[in-house]
Amino acid sequence: MEKIIDRMTLEDLSQVIEIEKAVFSNPWEEEMFYSSLTHYHCWKLFNKSASRIIGYLIGEKVMDEFSIYNLAICKEYQKQGLGSWFTRGIINHMRDYGARVFFLEVRRSNNAALRLYERLGFKEIYFRKGYYSEPLEDAIVMMKDERNIKRDKI
Ligand SMILES: CC(C)(COP(=O)(O)OP(=O)(O)OC[C@H]1O[C@@H](n2cnc3c(N)ncnc32)[C@H](O)[C@@H]1OP(=O)(O)O)[C@@H](O)C(=O)NCCC(=O)NCCS
């Protein structure tokens, strides 16, 4: 598969929202995606061979911090290493723009995401009890702190 990482645009939102609704029990409101395009860093994973979006990542950079707010890979493309490849690519890119500390939160039961983030070097720093709804669940807050690491790539 020929795949590329690129900036998300307005024209991409219908495909992105379709994925969001298919993979999350409590998806973002559509409006959040429109607003994200203005306020956050929004990326898509594009399968050139099939000419379709197969994943996306949205995050915010503040000073040297980058917080991942949303990440998904289309159901039929999961468990093929794409989520890891995509997230690593974005982290490398944001590092080039000065990010040194990375944050995210994830449902306690989300083994796929926890595994992915742990493999990329994220560590649990605390949890927010009952943070998520539908179903009610704790959020694990994770951080990857590179401020004292002298290397360019993960
Ligand atoms: C989380 C998600 C992005 C992972 O994407 P992916 O492309 O399937 O991830 P990868 O194939 O790169 O796998 C990453 C690791 O998780 C493991 N993994 C994948 N799916 C898994 C599952 N269902 N259960 C347990 N481990 C799983 C893989 O084996 C891999 O570990 P390894 O490197 O030790 O082999 C994808 O499952 C998804 O979109 N889920 C729904 C949305 C979501 O939960 N987003 C994250 C919100 S914080």
The ligand as an SDF file (V2000), in Angstrom:
LIG
                    3D

 48 50  0  0  0  0  0  0  0  0999 V2000
   -5.7940    2.5780   18.7050 C   0  0  0  0  0  0  0  0  0  0  0  0
   -5.6170    2.4360   17.2070 C   0  0  0  0  0  0  0  0  0  0  0  0
   -5.3470    3.8060   16.5950 C   0  0  0  0  0  0  0  0  0  0  0  0
   -4.4180    1.5230   16.9410 C   0  0  0  0  0  0  0  0  0  0  0  0
   -4.1980    1.5100   15.5400 O   0  0  0  0  0  0  0  0  0  0  0  0
   -3.5820    0.2170   14.8110 P   0  0  0  0  0  0  0  0  0  0  0  0
   -3.2160    0.6110   13.4410 O   0  0  0  0  0  0  0  0  0  0  0  0
   -4.5040   -0.9240   14.9590 O   0  0  0  0  0  0  0  0  0  0  0  0
   -2.2880   -0.0130   15.7160 O   0  0  0  0  0  0  0  0  0  0  0  0
   -1.0070   -0.9200   15.3610 P   0  0  0  0  0  0  0  0  0  0  0  0
   -1.3660   -1.9470   14.3440 O   0  0  0  0  0  0  0  0  0  0  0  0
    0.1150    0.0060   15.0640 O   0  0  0  0  0  0  0  0  0  0  0  0
   -0.7750   -1.6530   16.7480 O   0  0  0  0  0  0  0  0  0  0  0  0
   -0.1730   -1.0130   17.8480 C   0  0  0  0  0  0  0  0  0  0  0  0
    0.0420   -2.0290   18.9520 C   0  0  0  0  0  0  0  0  0  0  0  0
   -1.2140   -2.3390   19.5490 O   0  0  0  0  0  0  0  0  0  0  0  0
   -1.4540   -3.7390   19.4560 C   0  0  0  0  0  0  0  0  0  0  0  0
   -2.8790   -3.8850   19.2080 N   0  0  0  0  0  0  0  0  0  0  0  0
   -3.5510   -3.4840   18.1170 C   0  0  0  0  0  0  0  0  0  0  0  0
   -4.8590   -3.7740   18.2820 N   0  0  0  0  0  0  0  0  0  0  0  0
   -4.9580   -4.3670   19.4960 C   0  0  0  0  0  0  0  0  0  0  0  0
   -6.0630   -4.8660   20.2370 C   0  0  0  0  0  0  0  0  0  0  0  0
   -7.3130   -4.8220   19.7690 N   0  0  0  0  0  0  0  0  0  0  0  0
   -5.8140   -5.3830   21.4710 N   0  0  0  0  0  0  0  0  0  0  0  0
   -4.5720   -5.4100   21.9850 C   0  0  0  0  0  0  0  0  0  0  0  0
   -3.4710   -4.9330   21.3200 N   0  0  0  0  0  0  0  0  0  0  0  0
   -3.6960   -4.4200   20.1020 C   0  0  0  0  0  0  0  0  0  0  0  0
   -0.6180   -4.2100   18.2960 C   0  0  0  0  0  0  0  0  0  0  0  0
   -0.3250   -5.5850   18.3990 O   0  0  0  0  0  0  0  0  0  0  0  0
    0.6040   -3.3440   18.4390 C   0  0  0  0  0  0  0  0  0  0  0  0
    1.4300   -3.8320   19.4660 O   0  0  0  0  0  0  0  0  0  0  0  0
    2.8730   -4.4460   19.0930 P   0  0  0  0  0  0  0  0  0  0  0  0
    3.6240   -3.2930   18.4930 O   0  0  0  0  0  0  0  0  0  0  0  0
    3.4110   -4.8850   20.3870 O   0  0  0  0  0  0  0  0  0  0  0  0
    2.5940   -5.5400   18.1210 O   0  0  0  0  0  0  0  0  0  0  0  0
   -6.8600    1.7820   16.5300 C   0  0  0  0  0  0  0  0  0  0  0  0
   -7.1020    0.5490   17.1930 O   0  0  0  0  0  0  0  0  0  0  0  0
   -8.0960    2.6390   16.5800 C   0  0  0  0  0  0  0  0  0  0  0  0
   -8.2950    3.5100   15.7430 O   0  0  0  0  0  0  0  0  0  0  0  0
   -8.9610    2.3860   17.5720 N   0  0  0  0  0  0  0  0  0  0  0  0
  -10.2220    3.1260   17.7070 C   0  0  0  0  0  0  0  0  0  0  0  0
  -10.0050    4.5730   18.0750 C   0  0  0  0  0  0  0  0  0  0  0  0
   -9.1390    4.7180   19.3100 C   0  0  0  0  0  0  0  0  0  0  0  0
   -9.2750    3.9810   20.2760 O   0  0  0  0  0  0  0  0  0  0  0  0
   -8.2460    5.7130   19.2810 N   0  0  0  0  0  0  0  0  0  0  0  0
   -7.3360    6.0130   20.3630 C   0  0  0  0  0  0  0  0  0  0  0  0
   -7.9780    6.9450   21.3210 C   0  0  0  0  0  0  0  0  0  0  0  0
   -6.8520    7.3920   22.6130 S   0  0  0  0  0  0  0  0  0  0  0  0
  1  2  1  0
  2  3  1  0
  2  4  1  0
  2 36  1  0
  4  5  1  0
  5  6  1  0
  6  7  2  0
  6  8  1  0
  6  9  1  0
  9 10  1  0
 10 11  2  0
 10 12  1  0
 10 13  1  0
 13 14  1  0
 14 15  1  0
 15 16  1  0
 15 30  1  0
 16 17  1  0
 17 18  1  0
 17 28  1  0
 18 19  1  0
 18 27  1  0
 19 20  2  0
 20 21  1  0
 21 22  1  0
 21 27  2  0
 22 23  1  0
 22 24  2  0
 24 25  1  0
 25 26  2  0
 26 27  1  0
 28 29  1  0
 28 30  1  0
 30 31  1  0
 31 32  1  0
 32 33  2  0
 32 34  1  0
 32 35  1  0
 36 37  1  0
 36 38  1  0
 38 39  2  0
 38 40  1  0
 40 41  1  0
 41 42  1  0
 42 43  1  0
 43 44  2  0
 43 45  1  0
 45 46  1  0
 46 47  1  0
 47 48  1  0
M  END
$$$$
